[in-house]
């Protein structure tokens, strides 16, 4: 193969590899919600235990994001992505042993891989697709949402077909293993980590904190819905299968927004209108699901997904747009996702505990709206046309 051909084909192959990896960045999280009622009755998990089951993985994502710069320094981003997706595969498979310990351990391990890949991919996009950052971010975010939809929608049918929830959760290690095989050639060919590159410290940068706050709070909204929307809908009278299907439609609805919003947002200098519109859509859709006609749950669920998917894609796009180069993108991604996901972890926990304490969903819905307002405040700052590290 000539050097010119390699130059032409490498971005395409890297893009495909990123897509395969992105598909595995959500099923380990979205497969639990539709099966939560079954899991609770099978292993005797309390409501508080269920809240922790939806919270600990998000904390692990934040921890993994904090380790991102260390992984880049010692392995390089390409090998780091391979390690991340292998960890996802192992964590998913571990849940197949059944029981409380394998369930929690596998969920946390898979979440570590998810967090690590999430913090590495924005830098790869900035490095390999500098002129198409918005489109590439939208593409892999869309595929990520499709993976989330597949996990939510197939969980209950897989459990029925394979004879139990543990096998249904473990089977998601297979696509993660496939993604590892697809990414392995790039890891083998990866250059040594660029230890000489100085990655700027952003901990005293106000804009970086605004990006971090927006990333964390909008992520909290999504993780609340991943874990608790099926339970809320089941309480409103839907069967476990129908509630899981609506949750899948929510994840499916994220896909077009995850593709469109980053592409459009990258074309304008100011992203604040996107912040306002998408948060309003997410809050309005959840209120409609909580108190509106149950018969409209499916289309409203897709609207909720469109809002949440657009917010997630917008958050990733803002990370890329607010940074000057690949090094600052990696630093901003590590900061915003490590702190942001740690902050986001308290969303599902608080949402579940509010429901457990009140016996209804009113307090939980108020909490969701309060988190959305916080995301609005931070998003209005993060959406302005500025760069981190600017004087």
N, C-alpha and C positions, 0 to 999 in steps of 0.2 A: 504494500500500500504506500502510495506516495505521500510526501509531507502535506501537499495541498489537499489530498483526499482526507487525510487525518484531521486537518484543520476544519474541513467542512462537516465531517461526520461526527466528530467528538461532541459538539454542543447538542446535536440531536440525540445521541446515545445517552449523554448525561441527563438530558431532559427526560428521557424515558425512564432512566434509573430513578430520578427524583420522583416521578409519578408513581412508580411501583412502591417506593418507600413511603410516600405520602398516603397511599391507600391503607397502610397498616398503622397510621397514627391516631386512630380513633376506635376501632372495633373493641379493643380491650376495655374501653371505657363505656361504650354504648351498649354492650351485650348484657351488662348486669341489670340495668333498670327493668327491662321487660320480664326478667326472671326473678326479680327481687322478692316477690310474694312467695314463689315456690321455694327459693333459697331459705327464706326466713322460716317457713314452716318445716322444712327438711332438717335444718341444723339448729333450730331454736334461736334464731337471731332476733334480738330485741329491736325496737324502733331506733334506740340510740346506737346499737351495733350497726344497723343498716345505714344510719347517718354517717358513721365513721367509715363504713365500706365505700361510700361515695366521696369521702373527704380525703382519706389517706393517699389514694393514688394521685390526687391533685397536688398534695404536699410533696409527693415524690417527684412529680414533674418539676416543681419549683426547685427542688434539691438538685436534680439532674441538670437543669438550666444553669445553676450556679457553677457546676463542674465543667460547663462548656469550654471556657477559656483554657482550663487545664488540659482538657482532651485535645483541643486544637494544638496546643503547644507541644504535647508529647506524641500524639498520633497523627495530627493533621486532620482537616475536616473530612476528607474522603474516607480514611480509615475509621474515623470517629462515627460516621454514618453507618458503616458496616457493623461496627460493634453495637451501635444502638438498635438496629433492626434485629440482630441476633438476640439481644437481650429481650426484645419484645416477643420473639418466638419462644424463648425459654419460659418467660413469665406466663404467656398464654397457655403453654402446654402444662405447666405446673398446676394450673387450676383443675386439670382433668383428674387429679387424685381425689378430689372431693374433700369435704370437711372444712372446718373454719380456718385452720392454719394454712393449708395449701391455697384456699380461696384468697385470703388476705395477702399472703406472701407473693402469690402469682400476680395479683392485681398491682401490688406495689412495684414488683420487679418489671412488669410490662410498662408501667408508668414511667419508670426511670429511663427505659429505652425511648419511650415517646418523647419525654422532655429533652433528652439529649439530641435526638434527631430534629426536634423542633427548633432548637437553638442553633443548630449547624446549617440547616437548609437556607435561611435568609442570606448568610454569607456566601454560600455557593451560588445562589442566584445573582447576587451582586457581582461575584467574580466572573461567572461564565456567561451571564446574560445581562451585561451592563446597559444595553440599549433596549431591552425588552423586559425590564424588571417587573413592571406592573402586570404584563400579560403572563409571564412565567409564574409569578406569585399567584395570580388568579387561577392558572391551570392546576398547579399542585394543590391549592386550597380547595378547588372544586373536587378533585379526586379524593382528597382527605374527607370531604363531606360525603361523597359517595360511599367511602369505606364506613363512615359512621352510620349511614342509612342501611347499608347491608348488615352491619352488626346488630342494629336495633330491630330490623325487620325479620331477620332470619333466626334470631335467638330462640323464640318459642317453637317454631317449626322444627329447628334442629334438635331441640330438647325432646320433642315428641318423637322424632324419627330415630334419634340415636339412643334414646332410653334414659335421659337424665340431663340435668342442667350442667353437671361438671364436664361431661363429654362435649356438650354444645359450646361451652366456653373454651375448652382446650383445642377444638378444631381450628380456631383462628390462629394457631401457631403455624398452620400450613402456608397461608399466603405470606406470612412474615418470613418464613424460611425461603420461599420463592423469591421474595424481594432481596433477601441477603445474597442469594445466588446471582441475581441480576446485577447487583451493585458490586459484587466481588471484583470484577475486572478493573474498576476504577480505583478500588482500594489497593490492588496490587501495583497499579501504575502510578499511584499517587507520589508526588515528590515529597521529600522530607519536610517536616513541619518548619514553618518559617519563624524560627525562634527570634530572629533579629527584628521582626516587625513589631513596632511599638503599638499596642492597642490602647487607645486613650482611656483614661479613667473618667467616668461620667457621673460619679456619685455626688458631685457638687454642681451638676448642671441642671438648672430648673426645667429645661425642655425635656431632658431625659427622664426626669421624674414625672412629668406630665404624660409622656408616652407610656411609662411604666404603669401609672395609675389607670390610664385608659385600657391598656392591654389586660391588666389584672381584673378590673371590674367588669368589662364586657365578657371576659372569659368566664367569670363567676356566673353570669346569667346563663351561659350555655351549659356549664357543668351542673347547675341546678336543674335545668330541663332534662339533661341526659339521665340524671339519676331519679328525678321525682315526677316528671310528666306522666309516665305510665301509671304510677301509683295514684296521682291526682285523678286521672281519667278513669281508673278502675273504681275509685271511690264515687265517681259521678255515675257509675252504672255500666261502663263498658267492660266487656270480657277482657281477660288477660291478652288474648290474641288480638282483639281490636285495639286495645290500648297500646300494645307493642307496635301494631301497624301504624297508628297515628304517630307514634314516636319515630317510626321509620320514615313516614312522610315528612315529619319535621326535619329530619336529617337530610332527606332527599331535597327538600325545599332549600336547604342551604347551598346546594351545588351551583345553581345558576347565579345566585347572588355572589358566591365566592369567586366565580369566574368574572362576572360583569363588574362588580364594585372595584376590585383592584385595578382592572384595566381602565375604567373610567376615572377613578380617583388619581391615578398616576398621570393623567393628561391635564390635570388642573393644578394650580399652585396651592390652593386652599381647600382643605377637605372637611371643613366644619359643617357644611350643609349635609354631607353624607352622615356625619355623626348624629345630627339632630333627627334626620328622617328615619334612619335605621333604628335608633333607640325608641322613637315614638311607635314605629311599627311593631317592635318586639313587645313593648309593654301593652299596647292595645290588643295584640293577638293573645297574649296570656290572659288578660282580663276577659276576653271573649270566651276562651276555653274554660275558665274557672266559673263564670256565671252565665254564659250564653247558652244557646241551644246545643245540646249534645249532638244532635244530628248534623251540625256544621263542623264537628271536630276535625274532620279530615282536611277540608280546604283551609280552615283557620290554622291547623297544625302546619300546613305548608307555608302559610304566611309568616308564622312564628319562625320557622326555619329560615325563610328568606331574610328576615331581620337579623337573626343570630349569625347566619352564614356571612351576610354582608359585613357585620361588625367584626367578625374574626378576620376576614380577608382584608378589611380596612386596617385593622390593627397591625397585621403583618406588613401591609403596604406602607403604612406610616413609619414603621421601623426602617424600611429601606429608603424611603424618601427623606427622612430627617437625618440620615447619615451621609457622610461625604464620600466614603470609600468602603472597600470590603472589610478593612480592619475595624473601622468605627461601626460598621453594620454588625459585625460579630460582637463587639462590646455592648452595643445598644440592645441587641437581641438577648444577650446573656443577662444583662441587668433587668430589662423589662419583663422577661419571661421568668427569671428566677424569683424576683420579688413579686411580680404580677401573679404568677400561679400560686405562690404561697398565700397571697392575699385572696386569690380566687377560691382556695380550698375552704375558707370559712363560709362561703356562700352555701354550698350544699349542706354542710353541717348545721348552720344556723337555720336554714330553710326547714330541714327535717326536725330539728329540735323545737322550732316554733310550732310546727304541726303537732308534734308529740305533746307539747305542753298545753296547747289550746284545744286540741281535739278536733280542730277544723283547719281550713286553709286560709282564713282571712288574714291572720298575722303573717303567714308565710308570703302571701301576695303583697302585703304592704312592704315587707322586707325586700322583695324582688324590685318593687318600684323605687325604693330608697337606693338600692345598689345601682339601678339604671340612672338615677339622678346624679350619683357620684361619677358614673362613667361619662355623663354629659359634661360635668364641670371639667374633668380632666381632658376629655376629648376636644373641648373648645380650645384648650391651650395647645394640645398636641397636633391639632389640625392646621395650625397656622404655618405659613411658608417660611420656615427657619431651618437651621441646621444645628445639630448638637455640637458643642465645642466652639460655637461662634462667639467672638468677643462681645 
